[in-house]
Amino acid sequence: MGTLTSLMGLAQQALMANQAALNVISNNVANQNTPGYTRQVVNLQQNDSVTIGNRNVGGGVSAGQAVSQRDRILEQRVQQQTQVQAQSQALQNALNQVQNIFGLSSTTTSASSTQLGSALDSFFNAVSSLTANPADIPTRQKVLSAATNLVSAFNSAASQMAGVSSSLDQQVSGNVNSINGLLTTIASLNQKITTMSPNGDAGALEDQRQQAIAQLSQYVGLNQIKNENNQITLTTTNGAVLVSGGQAYKMSTTLVSGTTHVMAGVPSADVTTSLTGGALGGVLQARDQLIPQYQSALDTLAYQIGAQVNQINTQGLDADGNPGQAIFQVLSGANGAAGLLAMATNDPKAIAAAAVSEGVTGSGNALLLAGLATGASFSGESPSGFLADLLGQIGNAASAAATSNTAQQAMLSQLTSQRNALSGVSLDEEAANLTKYQRAYQAAAKVFSITDQLMTSALNLGVTTAFS
């Protein structure tokens, strides 16, 4: 009876262990599409054997706690690559907006085909036409109309550029709000994990924490440090603490000269210039480095055109024989010139086509105005050349950002595939395991059934109908 009872106990343990394995497989299949879920495997362990007489008898099997199949180093590599890819994506999106302002694309890079380039060419073409017929009022009017269109093109480009910068500024605040929500979640999960599983895998809680960190990586660059009690400390790439244990140190924003700056760390400090990674890093790179560079070049071009045209026009005589006056309203410096450039006159007679030594029908001064189109007085280039360089910089930066983002996305996909090969749920693999443990369960059940029959036979002393 003792031996039969032990055999029944072994069968019962086998049934329970395989049932636990089947439960884990069922949970894996159920969570196949759950974001952040890590595949679990059951840990079957051989029980200690016992010695009966001179025989060593096995102690059966037991199922340990289900273990998540995760590689922490690989997880961190995925998160780090997510930060790089998110920054390149945000930068590409911003530069695409700048390209759209000028009508640039992968197939359209010529300055003359853009709105501003066309307006610039039209202005100097109209001035060139004036040299052939300086006394003709309709021709003079065409020059003023072309100048007005050029002013509108500068104003529009500057306004749209400022709009892109303002949009990026708003994204900074939005990203910070999203970051703070995730920091609170991670700190709370840190605390729960410490309480429930300080020395081992925390299963679903750890999955949730890793998923929150993965989402956070899309917004900002992070450094991750594993601490005692299964906690994680997070800092920005420049070392400002974001999460320590169960405490979240939220970011904040402040306005500096009308621009949103980011505060972080303990004590809180301005980290705007040192933040990298994630969408926030890409937005700040575009807003604070690239767009100001393009705005400055656009302002320089508008200022030099306005100032040099005015200077030459004041050297000649207008249609009434009076000294020429300013054609454009120009600021005293280049800063903000493109957005504030305006017409100073709407009188076609105000154009000083004649030189002082000529009569009012002369064209000497008009020739000087037309010469600006091919001269090198715009930072060593012609105005069209200067604009072409600016548009080339924008196009090259956008192309480089797109190429980089494609490469970073490919690397992220590769790392994600490596992680999923270990941690993701494969239905084929789970189906094979399901069959394996099903057969093992059936075998244990058969042992249990045979043991039951043997025990019944023993109890009835061989009379099988007496007791069942």
LODO-815495 format. One record per residue (C-alpha): residue in three letters; x negated, y negated, z. Coordinates in Angstrom, 1 decimal. Layout:
+------+--------+--------+--------+
| tinu |      x |      y |      z |
+------+--------+--------+--------+
|  ala |      X |      Y |      Z |
...
+------+--------+--------+--------+
***
This chain:
+------+--------+--------+--------+
| tinu |      x |      y |      z |
+------+--------+--------+--------+
|  met |    0.0 |    0.0 |    0.0 |
|  gly |   -2.8 |   -2.4 |    0.8 |
|  thr |   -4.4 |   -1.8 |   -2.6 |
|  leu |   -1.1 |   -2.2 |   -4.4 |
|  thr |   -0.4 |   -5.4 |   -2.5 |
|  ser |   -3.8 |   -6.8 |   -3.4 |
|  leu |   -3.1 |   -5.9 |   -7.1 |
|  met |    0.2 |   -7.7 |   -6.9 |
|  gly |   -1.6 |  -10.7 |   -5.4 |
|  leu |   -4.2 |  -10.7 |   -8.2 |
|  ala |   -1.4 |  -10.6 |  -10.8 |
|  gln |    0.4 |  -13.5 |   -9.0 |
|  gln |   -2.7 |  -15.6 |   -9.0 |
|  ala |   -3.2 |  -14.9 |  -12.7 |
|  leu |    0.3 |  -15.9 |  -13.4 |
|  met |    0.0 |  -19.1 |  -11.5 |
|  ala |   -3.4 |  -20.0 |  -13.0 |
|  asn |   -2.2 |  -19.5 |  -16.6 |
|  gln |    1.0 |  -21.3 |  -15.8 |
|  ala |   -1.1 |  -24.3 |  -14.7 |
|  ala |   -3.0 |  -24.1 |  -18.0 |
|  leu |    0.2 |  -24.0 |  -20.0 |
|  asn |    1.4 |  -27.1 |  -18.0 |
|  val |   -1.8 |  -29.0 |  -18.9 |
|  ile |   -1.4 |  -28.0 |  -22.6 |
|  ser |    2.2 |  -29.2 |  -22.5 |
|  asn |    1.1 |  -32.5 |  -21.0 |
|  asn |   -1.5 |  -33.0 |  -23.7 |
|  val |    1.0 |  -32.3 |  -26.5 |
|  ala |    3.5 |  -34.7 |  -24.9 |
|  asn |    0.9 |  -37.5 |  -24.7 |
|  gln |   -0.6 |  -37.0 |  -28.1 |
|  asn |    0.5 |  -40.5 |  -29.2 |
|  thr |    0.2 |  -42.2 |  -25.9 |
|  pro |   -2.3 |  -45.1 |  -26.2 |
|  gly |   -5.4 |  -44.5 |  -24.0 |
|  tyr |   -4.5 |  -41.0 |  -23.1 |
|  thr |   -7.5 |  -38.7 |  -22.5 |
|  arg |   -7.1 |  -35.0 |  -23.2 |
|  gln |   -7.2 |  -32.8 |  -20.1 |
|  val |   -8.4 |  -29.2 |  -19.7 |
|  val |   -7.7 |  -26.8 |  -16.8 |
|  asn |  -10.6 |  -25.6 |  -14.8 |
|  leu |  -10.1 |  -21.9 |  -14.1 |
|  gln |  -12.3 |  -20.6 |  -11.3 |
|  gln |  -13.2 |  -17.1 |  -10.2 |
|  asn |  -12.2 |  -16.5 |   -6.5 |
|  asp |  -14.7 |  -15.0 |   -4.2 |
|  ser |  -14.9 |  -11.2 |   -4.3 |
|  val |  -14.4 |   -9.0 |   -1.2 |
|  thr |  -16.1 |   -5.7 |   -0.2 |
|  ile |  -13.8 |   -2.9 |    0.8 |
|  gly |  -15.7 |    0.1 |    1.9 |
|  asn |  -18.6 |    0.4 |   -0.5 |
|  arg |  -16.7 |   -1.3 |   -3.3 |
|  asn |  -16.8 |   -4.9 |   -4.4 |
|  val |  -13.3 |   -6.0 |   -5.4 |
|  gly |  -12.7 |   -9.2 |   -7.4 |
|  gly |  -10.7 |  -12.0 |   -5.8 |
|  gly |   -8.8 |  -13.0 |   -8.8 |
|  val |   -8.5 |  -16.5 |  -10.4 |
|  ser |   -7.3 |  -19.9 |   -9.4 |
|  ala |   -6.7 |  -23.1 |  -11.3 |
|  gly |   -8.6 |  -26.2 |  -10.2 |
|  gln |   -7.5 |  -29.8 |  -10.9 |
|  ala |   -7.1 |  -30.7 |  -14.6 |
|  val |  -10.1 |  -32.6 |  -15.8 |
|  ser |  -10.0 |  -35.5 |  -18.3 |
|  gln |  -12.4 |  -35.0 |  -21.2 |
|  arg |  -14.2 |  -38.4 |  -21.3 |
|  asp |  -17.7 |  -39.6 |  -22.0 |
|  arg |  -18.2 |  -42.9 |  -20.2 |
|  ile |  -21.2 |  -43.9 |  -22.3 |
|  leu |  -19.3 |  -43.3 |  -25.5 |
|  glu |  -16.3 |  -45.3 |  -24.1 |
|  gln |  -18.6 |  -48.2 |  -23.3 |
|  arg |  -20.0 |  -48.1 |  -26.8 |
|  val |  -16.5 |  -48.2 |  -28.3 |
|  gln |  -15.7 |  -51.2 |  -26.1 |
|  gln |  -18.9 |  -53.0 |  -27.0 |
|  gln |  -18.2 |  -52.5 |  -30.7 |
|  thr |  -14.7 |  -53.6 |  -30.2 |
|  gln |  -16.0 |  -56.9 |  -28.9 |
|  val |  -18.3 |  -57.4 |  -31.9 |
|  gln |  -15.6 |  -56.5 |  -34.4 |
|  ala |  -13.0 |  -58.8 |  -32.8 |
|  gln |  -15.4 |  -61.7 |  -32.9 |
|  ser |  -16.2 |  -61.2 |  -36.5 |
|  gln |  -12.5 |  -60.8 |  -37.3 |
|  ala |  -11.6 |  -64.1 |  -35.5 |
|  leu |  -14.5 |  -65.9 |  -37.3 |
|  gln |  -13.4 |  -64.5 |  -40.7 |
|  asn |   -9.8 |  -65.7 |  -40.1 |
|  ala |  -10.9 |  -69.2 |  -39.2 |
|  leu |  -13.2 |  -69.5 |  -42.2 |
|  asn |  -10.5 |  -68.2 |  -44.5 |
|  gln |   -8.3 |  -71.1 |  -43.3 |
|  val |  -11.1 |  -73.6 |  -44.1 |
|  gln |  -11.5 |  -72.0 |  -47.6 |
|  asn |   -7.8 |  -72.5 |  -48.1 |
|  ile |   -8.1 |  -76.2 |  -47.4 |
|  phe |  -10.3 |  -76.6 |  -50.5 |
|  gly |   -8.7 |  -73.9 |  -52.6 |
|  leu |  -11.7 |  -71.7 |  -52.5 |
|  ser |  -11.5 |  -67.9 |  -52.9 |
|  ser |  -13.8 |  -65.0 |  -53.9 |
|  thr |  -13.2 |  -65.9 |  -57.5 |
|  thr |  -13.0 |  -69.7 |  -57.3 |
|  thr |  -16.1 |  -71.4 |  -56.0 |
|  ser |  -16.6 |  -74.3 |  -58.4 |
|  ala |  -16.3 |  -77.7 |  -56.8 |
|  ser |  -14.6 |  -79.3 |  -59.8 |
|  ser |  -11.8 |  -76.7 |  -59.5 |
|  thr |  -10.9 |  -77.8 |  -56.0 |
|  gln |   -8.5 |  -80.7 |  -55.2 |
|  leu |  -11.2 |  -82.9 |  -53.7 |
|  gly |  -13.7 |  -82.0 |  -56.5 |
|  ser |  -11.1 |  -82.8 |  -59.2 |
|  ala |  -10.2 |  -86.1 |  -57.5 |
|  leu |  -13.9 |  -87.0 |  -57.3 |
|  asp |  -14.4 |  -86.2 |  -61.0 |
|  ser |  -11.3 |  -88.1 |  -62.0 |
|  phe |  -12.5 |  -91.3 |  -60.2 |
|  phe |  -15.9 |  -91.4 |  -61.8 |
|  asn |  -14.4 |  -90.5 |  -65.2 |
|  ala |  -12.0 |  -93.5 |  -64.9 |
|  val |  -14.9 |  -95.8 |  -63.9 |
|  ser |  -16.8 |  -94.5 |  -66.9 |
|  ser |  -13.8 |  -95.3 |  -69.2 |
|  leu |  -13.8 |  -98.8 |  -67.7 |
|  thr |  -17.4 |  -99.4 |  -69.0 |
|  ala |  -16.0 |  -99.2 |  -72.6 |
|  asn |  -13.1 | -101.6 |  -72.1 |
|  pro |  -13.7 | -103.6 |  -68.9 |
|  ala |  -11.1 | -106.3 |  -69.6 |
|  asp |   -8.2 | -103.8 |  -70.1 |
|  ile |   -5.8 | -104.0 |  -67.2 |
|  pro |   -4.3 | -100.4 |  -67.8 |
|  thr |   -7.8 |  -99.0 |  -67.7 |
|  arg |   -8.5 | -100.9 |  -64.5 |
|  gln |   -5.2 |  -99.5 |  -63.1 |
|  lys |   -6.3 |  -96.0 |  -63.8 |
|  val |   -9.5 |  -96.6 |  -61.8 |
|  leu |   -7.4 |  -97.8 |  -58.8 |
|  ser |   -5.0 |  -94.8 |  -59.2 |
|  ala |   -7.9 |  -92.4 |  -59.3 |
|  ala |   -9.4 |  -94.1 |  -56.2 |
|  thr |   -6.1 |  -93.8 |  -54.4 |
|  asn |   -5.9 |  -90.0 |  -55.3 |
|  leu |   -9.5 |  -89.6 |  -54.0 |
|  val |   -8.6 |  -91.3 |  -50.7 |
|  ser |   -5.6 |  -89.0 |  -50.4 |
|  ala |   -7.8 |  -85.9 |  -51.1 |
|  phe |  -10.2 |  -86.9 |  -48.4 |
|  asn |   -7.5 |  -87.7 |  -45.9 |
|  ser |   -5.7 |  -84.4 |  -46.6 |
|  ala |   -8.9 |  -82.3 |  -46.3 |
|  ala |   -9.8 |  -84.1 |  -43.0 |
|  ser |   -6.3 |  -83.7 |  -41.6 |
|  gln |   -6.2 |  -80.0 |  -42.5 |
|  met |   -9.6 |  -79.4 |  -41.0 |
|  ala |   -8.5 |  -81.1 |  -37.8 |
|  gly |   -5.4 |  -78.9 |  -37.9 |
|  val |   -7.5 |  -75.8 |  -38.1 |
|  ser |   -9.7 |  -77.0 |  -35.2 |
|  ser |   -6.5 |  -77.8 |  -33.1 |
|  ser |   -5.1 |  -74.4 |  -33.8 |
|  leu |   -8.3 |  -72.8 |  -32.7 |
|  asp |   -8.2 |  -74.9 |  -29.6 |
|  gln |   -4.8 |  -73.6 |  -28.8 |
|  gln |   -6.0 |  -70.0 |  -29.3 |
|  val |   -8.6 |  -70.6 |  -26.6 |
|  ser |   -5.9 |  -71.2 |  -24.1 |
|  gly |   -3.8 |  -68.3 |  -25.3 |
|  asn |   -6.7 |  -65.9 |  -25.2 |
|  val |   -7.6 |  -67.0 |  -21.6 |
|  asn |   -4.0 |  -66.3 |  -20.5 |
|  ser |   -4.1 |  -62.8 |  -22.0 |
|  ile |   -7.5 |  -62.2 |  -20.4 |
|  asn |   -6.2 |  -63.2 |  -17.0 |
|  gly |   -3.3 |  -60.8 |  -17.2 |
|  leu |   -5.6 |  -57.9 |  -18.0 |
|  leu |   -8.1 |  -58.8 |  -15.3 |
|  thr |   -5.2 |  -58.6 |  -12.7 |
|  thr |   -4.3 |  -55.2 |  -14.1 |
|  ile |   -7.8 |  -53.8 |  -14.0 |
|  ala |   -8.4 |  -55.0 |  -10.4 |
|  ser |   -5.2 |  -53.4 |   -9.3 |
|  leu |   -6.1 |  -50.1 |  -11.0 |
|  asn |   -9.6 |  -50.3 |   -9.3 |
|  gln |   -7.9 |  -50.4 |   -6.0 |
|  lys |   -5.5 |  -47.5 |   -6.7 |
|  ile |   -8.4 |  -45.4 |   -8.0 |
|  thr |  -10.5 |  -46.0 |   -5.0 |
|  thr |   -7.6 |  -45.0 |   -2.7 |
|  met |   -6.5 |  -41.9 |   -4.7 |
|  ser |   -9.7 |  -40.5 |   -6.3 |
|  pro |  -12.9 |  -42.3 |   -5.0 |
|  asn |  -15.2 |  -39.4 |   -5.9 |
|  gly |  -13.8 |  -37.8 |   -9.1 |
|  asp |  -11.8 |  -38.3 |  -12.2 |
|  ala |   -8.6 |  -40.3 |  -11.6 |
|  gly |   -6.8 |  -38.9 |  -14.6 |
|  ala |   -3.9 |  -41.1 |  -15.7 |
|  leu |   -5.0 |  -44.1 |  -13.5 |
|  glu |   -8.5 |  -44.0 |  -15.1 |
|  asp |   -6.9 |  -43.8 |  -18.6 |
|  gln |   -4.9 |  -46.9 |  -17.8 |
|  arg |   -8.0 |  -48.7 |  -16.6 |
|  gln |   -9.9 |  -47.8 |  -19.7 |
|  gln |   -7.1 |  -48.8 |  -21.9 |
|  ala |   -6.9 |  -52.2 |  -20.2 |
|  ile |  -10.7 |  -52.7 |  -20.6 |
|  ala |  -10.4 |  -51.8 |  -24.3 |
|  gln |   -7.7 |  -54.4 |  -24.7 |
|  leu |   -9.8 |  -56.9 |  -22.8 |
|  ser |  -12.7 |  -56.2 |  -25.1 |
|  gln |  -10.6 |  -57.5 |  -28.0 |
|  tyr |  -10.5 |  -60.9 |  -26.3 |
|  val |  -14.0 |  -61.5 |  -24.7 |
|  gly |  -17.5 |  -59.9 |  -24.5 |
|  leu |  -18.0 |  -57.9 |  -21.4 |
|  asn |  -20.7 |  -56.2 |  -19.3 |
|  gln |  -19.4 |  -53.1 |  -17.4 |
|  ile |  -20.9 |  -51.8 |  -14.2 |
|  lys |  -19.8 |  -48.5 |  -12.5 |
|  asn |  -19.7 |  -48.9 |   -8.7 |
|  glu |  -19.2 |  -46.6 |   -5.7 |
|  asn |  -15.8 |  -45.3 |   -5.0 |
|  asn |  -15.1 |  -45.0 |   -8.7 |
|  gln |  -14.7 |  -48.8 |   -9.2 |
|  ile |  -15.8 |  -50.9 |  -12.1 |
|  thr |  -17.2 |  -54.5 |  -12.0 |
|  leu |  -16.7 |  -56.6 |  -15.1 |
|  thr |  -18.6 |  -59.7 |  -16.1 |
|  thr |  -18.8 |  -61.9 |  -19.2 |
|  thr |  -21.9 |  -61.4 |  -21.4 |
|  asn |  -23.6 |  -64.4 |  -19.6 |
|  gly |  -22.9 |  -62.8 |  -16.2 |
|  ala |  -19.8 |  -64.6 |  -14.9 |
|  val |  -17.9 |  -62.2 |  -12.7 |
|  leu |  -14.4 |  -61.3 |  -13.9 |
|  val |  -13.5 |  -58.3 |  -11.8 |
|  ser |  -15.2 |  -56.9 |   -8.7 |
|  gly |  -13.5 |  -54.0 |   -6.9 |
|  gly |   -9.9 |  -54.9 |   -6.3 |
|  gln |  -10.4 |  -58.6 |   -6.8 |
|  ala |   -9.8 |  -60.4 |  -10.1 |
|  tyr |  -11.6 |  -63.7 |  -10.7 |
|  lys |   -9.4 |  -65.4 |  -13.4 |
|  met |  -10.7 |  -67.7 |  -16.1 |
|  ser |   -9.3 |  -71.2 |  -16.4 |
|  thr |   -9.3 |  -74.0 |  -18.9 |
|  thr |  -10.1 |  -77.7 |  -18.7 |
|  leu |  -10.2 |  -80.5 |  -21.2 |
|  val |  -13.5 |  -82.1 |  -22.0 |
|  ser |  -13.3 |  -85.0 |  -24.4 |
|  gly |  -10.0 |  -83.6 |  -25.7 |
|  thr |  -11.4 |  -80.1 |  -26.3 |
|  thr |  -10.4 |  -77.0 |  -24.3 |
|  his |  -13.3 |  -75.6 |  -22.3 |
|  val |  -13.4 |  -72.3 |  -20.5 |
|  met |  -14.3 |  -71.9 |  -16.8 |
|  ala |  -15.3 |  -68.6 |  -15.2 |
|  gly |  -17.3 |  -67.0 |  -12.5 |
|  val |  -17.8 |  -67.5 |   -8.7 |
|  pro |  -18.1 |  -70.4 |   -8.2 |
|  ser |  -16.2 |  -71.4 |  -11.3 |
|  ala |  -18.4 |  -73.0 |  -14.0 |
|  asp |  -18.1 |  -74.1 |  -17.6 |
|  val |  -19.1 |  -71.0 |  -19.7 |
|  thr |  -17.8 |  -72.3 |  -23.1 |
|  thr |  -21.2 |  -72.5 |  -24.9 |
|  ser |  -22.4 |  -69.1 |  -23.7 |
|  leu |  -19.3 |  -67.0 |  -24.3 |
|  thr |  -19.7 |  -64.4 |  -27.0 |
|  gly |  -17.8 |  -61.3 |  -28.2 |
|  gly |  -14.1 |  -60.7 |  -28.7 |
|  ala |  -11.6 |  -63.0 |  -30.4 |
|  leu |  -12.5 |  -65.8 |  -27.9 |
|  gly |  -16.1 |  -65.7 |  -28.9 |
|  gly |  -15.2 |  -65.9 |  -32.6 |
|  val |  -12.8 |  -68.8 |  -32.1 |
|  leu |  -15.3 |  -70.7 |  -30.1 |
|  gln |  -18.0 |  -70.1 |  -32.7 |
|  ala |  -15.8 |  -71.4 |  -35.5 |
|  arg |  -14.4 |  -74.3 |  -33.4 |
|  asp |  -17.6 |  -75.6 |  -31.9 |
|  gln |  -20.3 |  -74.7 |  -34.4 |
|  leu |  -19.1 |  -74.3 |  -38.0 |
|  ile |  -16.1 |  -76.5 |  -38.4 |
|  pro |  -17.8 |  -79.6 |  -36.8 |
|  gln |  -20.6 |  -79.0 |  -39.3 |
|  tyr |  -18.2 |  -79.1 |  -42.2 |
|  gln |  -16.3 |  -82.0 |  -40.9 |
|  ser |  -19.5 |  -84.0 |  -40.5 |
|  ala |  -20.5 |  -83.3 |  -44.1 |
|  leu |  -17.0 |  -84.3 |  -45.4 |
|  asp |  -17.2 |  -87.5 |  -43.4 |
|  thr |  -20.7 |  -88.3 |  -44.7 |
|  leu |  -19.5 |  -87.8 |  -48.3 |
|  ala |  -16.4 |  -90.0 |  -47.8 |
|  tyr |  -18.4 |  -92.7 |  -46.0 |
|  gln |  -21.2 |  -92.9 |  -48.7 |
|  ile |  -18.7 |  -93.0 |  -51.6 |
|  gly |  -16.7 |  -95.8 |  -49.9 |
|  ala |  -19.7 |  -97.8 |  -48.7 |
|  gln |  -21.7 |  -97.5 |  -52.0 |
|  val |  -18.7 |  -98.3 |  -54.2 |
|  asn |  -17.9 | -101.4 |  -52.1 |
|  gln |  -21.6 | -102.5 |  -52.1 |
|  ile |  -21.8 | -102.4 |  -55.9 |
|  asn |  -18.4 | -103.9 |  -56.4 |
|  thr |  -19.4 | -106.9 |  -54.2 |
|  gln |  -22.4 | -107.5 |  -56.5 |
|  gly |  -20.3 | -108.2 |  -59.6 |
|  leu |  -17.4 | -110.4 |  -60.8 |
|  asp |  -13.8 | -109.5 |  -60.8 |
|  ala |  -11.4 | -110.1 |  -63.7 |
|  asp |  -10.8 | -113.7 |  -62.5 |
|  gly |  -14.5 | -114.5 |  -62.3 |
|  asn |  -14.6 | -114.3 |  -58.5 |
|  pro |  -17.2 | -112.3 |  -56.5 |
|  gly |  -16.0 | -108.8 |  -56.1 |
|  gln |  -14.5 | -107.5 |  -52.8 |
|  ala |  -14.3 | -104.1 |  -51.1 |
|  ile |  -12.3 | -101.4 |  -53.0 |
|  phe |  -12.1 |  -99.1 |  -50.0 |
|  gln |  -11.5 |  -99.6 |  -46.3 |
|  val |  -14.5 |  -97.8 |  -44.7 |
|  leu |  -15.5 |  -97.3 |  -41.1 |
|  ser |  -18.8 |  -98.7 |  -39.8 |
|  gly |  -20.2 |  -95.2 |  -39.6 |
|  ala |  -19.6 |  -91.8 |  -41.0 |
|  asn |  -17.9 |  -90.2 |  -38.0 |
|  gly |  -14.2 |  -89.8 |  -38.9 |
|  ala |  -14.7 |  -91.5 |  -42.2 |
|  ala |  -12.8 |  -88.9 |  -44.3 |
|  gly |   -9.7 |  -89.0 |  -42.3 |
|  leu |   -9.6 |  -92.8 |  -42.1 |
|  leu |  -10.7 |  -93.8 |  -45.6 |
|  ala |   -8.1 |  -96.1 |  -47.2 |
|  met |   -7.7 |  -98.5 |  -50.1 |
|  ala |   -8.6 | -102.1 |  -49.5 |
|  thr |   -6.8 | -103.4 |  -52.6 |
|  asn |   -4.1 | -102.5 |  -55.0 |
|  asp |   -5.0 | -105.3 |  -57.5 |
|  pro |   -6.6 | -103.9 |  -60.7 |
|  lys |   -8.2 | -107.3 |  -61.3 |
|  ala |  -10.2 | -106.8 |  -58.1 |
|  ile |  -12.6 | -104.3 |  -59.8 |
|  ala |  -15.8 | -106.2 |  -60.5 |
|  ala |  -16.7 | -104.7 |  -63.8 |
|  ala |  -18.9 | -107.6 |  -64.9 |
|  ala |  -22.4 | -108.4 |  -63.6 |
|  val |  -22.9 | -111.9 |  -62.3 |
|  ser |  -25.0 | -112.9 |  -65.3 |
|  glu |  -22.2 | -111.8 |  -67.7 |
|  gly |  -18.8 | -113.2 |  -68.5 |
|  val |  -15.7 | -111.7 |  -66.9 |
|  thr |  -15.4 | -109.3 |  -69.9 |
|  gly |  -18.9 | -107.8 |  -69.2 |
|  ser |  -19.4 | -104.2 |  -68.1 |
|  gly |  -22.8 | -104.4 |  -66.4 |
|  asn |  -21.4 | -103.7 |  -62.9 |
|  ala |  -19.1 | -101.0 |  -64.1 |
|  leu |  -22.1 |  -99.2 |  -65.5 |
|  leu |  -23.7 |  -99.3 |  -62.0 |
|  leu |  -20.4 |  -97.9 |  -60.5 |
|  ala |  -20.4 |  -95.1 |  -63.1 |
|  gly |  -24.0 |  -94.4 |  -62.4 |
|  leu |  -23.1 |  -93.3 |  -58.9 |
|  ala |  -21.7 |  -90.1 |  -60.4 |
|  thr |  -25.1 |  -88.9 |  -61.6 |
|  gly |  -27.4 |  -90.7 |  -59.1 |
|  ala |  -29.1 |  -89.1 |  -56.2 |
|  ser |  -28.1 |  -91.6 |  -53.5 |
|  phe |  -25.9 |  -89.2 |  -51.6 |
|  ser |  -28.4 |  -87.7 |  -49.2 |
|  gly |  -30.6 |  -87.0 |  -52.2 |
|  glu |  -27.9 |  -85.6 |  -54.4 |
|  ser |  -25.0 |  -86.8 |  -56.6 |
|  pro |  -21.6 |  -86.8 |  -55.0 |
|  ser |  -20.5 |  -83.8 |  -57.0 |
|  gly |  -23.7 |  -82.0 |  -56.0 |
|  phe |  -23.2 |  -82.9 |  -52.3 |
|  leu |  -19.6 |  -81.6 |  -52.4 |
|  ala |  -20.7 |  -78.4 |  -54.2 |
|  asp |  -23.3 |  -77.8 |  -51.5 |
|  leu |  -20.6 |  -78.2 |  -48.8 |
|  leu |  -18.2 |  -75.9 |  -50.5 |
|  gly |  -21.0 |  -73.4 |  -51.1 |
|  gln |  -21.8 |  -73.4 |  -47.4 |
|  ile |  -18.1 |  -72.7 |  -46.6 |
|  gly |  -17.8 |  -70.0 |  -49.2 |
|  asn |  -21.1 |  -68.3 |  -48.2 |
|  ala |  -20.1 |  -68.3 |  -44.5 |
|  ala |  -16.7 |  -66.9 |  -45.3 |
|  ser |  -18.2 |  -64.2 |  -47.5 |
|  ala |  -20.8 |  -63.3 |  -44.9 |
|  ala |  -18.1 |  -63.1 |  -42.2 |
|  ala |  -15.9 |  -60.8 |  -44.3 |
|  thr |  -18.9 |  -58.6 |  -45.1 |
|  ser |  -19.9 |  -58.4 |  -41.4 |
|  asn |  -16.3 |  -57.7 |  -40.3 |
|  thr |  -16.1 |  -54.8 |  -42.8 |
|  ala |  -19.3 |  -53.3 |  -41.5 |
|  gln |  -18.3 |  -53.8 |  -37.9 |
|  gln |  -14.9 |  -52.2 |  -38.5 |
|  ala |  -16.5 |  -49.2 |  -40.2 |
|  met |  -18.9 |  -48.8 |  -37.2 |
|  leu |  -16.0 |  -49.1 |  -34.8 |
|  ser |  -14.0 |  -46.5 |  -36.7 |
|  gln |  -16.9 |  -44.1 |  -36.6 |
|  leu |  -17.4 |  -44.5 |  -32.8 |
|  thr |  -13.6 |  -44.2 |  -32.3 |
|  ser |  -13.6 |  -41.0 |  -34.2 |
|  gln |  -16.5 |  -39.6 |  -32.1 |
|  arg |  -14.6 |  -40.5 |  -28.9 |
|  asn |  -11.3 |  -39.0 |  -30.2 |
|  ala |  -13.1 |  -35.8 |  -31.2 |
|  leu |  -13.9 |  -35.4 |  -27.4 |
|  ser |  -11.0 |  -37.2 |  -25.7 |
|  gly |   -8.2 |  -37.1 |  -28.3 |
|  val |   -5.5 |  -34.5 |  -28.5 |
|  ser |   -5.7 |  -32.0 |  -31.4 |
|  leu |   -2.4 |  -30.2 |  -32.0 |
|  asp |   -4.3 |  -27.4 |  -33.7 |
|  glu |   -6.6 |  -26.9 |  -30.7 |
|  glu |   -3.7 |  -27.1 |  -28.3 |
|  ala |   -1.7 |  -24.6 |  -30.3 |
|  ala |   -4.7 |  -22.1 |  -30.2 |
|  asn |   -5.0 |  -22.7 |  -26.4 |
|  leu |   -1.3 |  -22.3 |  -26.0 |
|  thr |   -1.4 |  -18.8 |  -27.6 |
|  lys |   -4.4 |  -17.8 |  -25.5 |
|  tyr |   -2.9 |  -18.7 |  -22.2 |
|  gln |    0.5 |  -17.3 |  -23.3 |
|  arg |   -1.1 |  -14.0 |  -24.0 |
|  ala |   -3.0 |  -14.1 |  -20.6 |
|  tyr |    0.3 |  -15.0 |  -18.9 |
|  gln |    2.0 |  -12.0 |  -20.5 |
|  ala |   -0.8 |   -9.7 |  -19.6 |
|  ala |   -0.6 |  -10.9 |  -15.9 |
|  ala |    3.1 |  -10.4 |  -16.0 |
|  lys |    2.6 |   -6.8 |  -17.3 |
|  val |    0.2 |   -6.1 |  -14.5 |
|  phe |    2.8 |   -7.5 |  -12.0 |
|  ser |    5.5 |   -5.3 |  -13.6 |
|  ile |    3.4 |   -2.1 |  -13.4 |
|  thr |    2.4 |   -2.9 |   -9.9 |
|  asp |    6.0 |   -3.3 |   -9.0 |
|  gln |    6.9 |    0.0 |  -10.5 |
|  leu |    4.0 |    1.7 |   -8.6 |
|  met |    5.1 |    0.1 |   -5.3 |
|  thr |    8.7 |    1.2 |   -5.9 |
|  ser |    7.6 |    4.8 |   -6.6 |
|  ala |    5.5 |    4.8 |   -3.5 |
|  leu |    8.3 |    3.5 |   -1.3 |
|  asn |   10.7 |    6.2 |   -2.6 |
|  leu |    8.1 |    9.0 |   -2.3 |
|  gly |    8.4 |    9.8 |   -6.0 |
|  val |   12.2 |    9.6 |   -6.1 |
|  thr |   12.7 |    6.8 |   -8.6 |
|  thr |   16.4 |    6.5 |   -8.2 |
|  ala |   16.5 |    6.1 |   -4.4 |
|  phe |   15.2 |    2.5 |   -4.3 |
|  ser |   14.4 |   -0.2 |   -6.9 |
+------+--------+--------+--------+
***
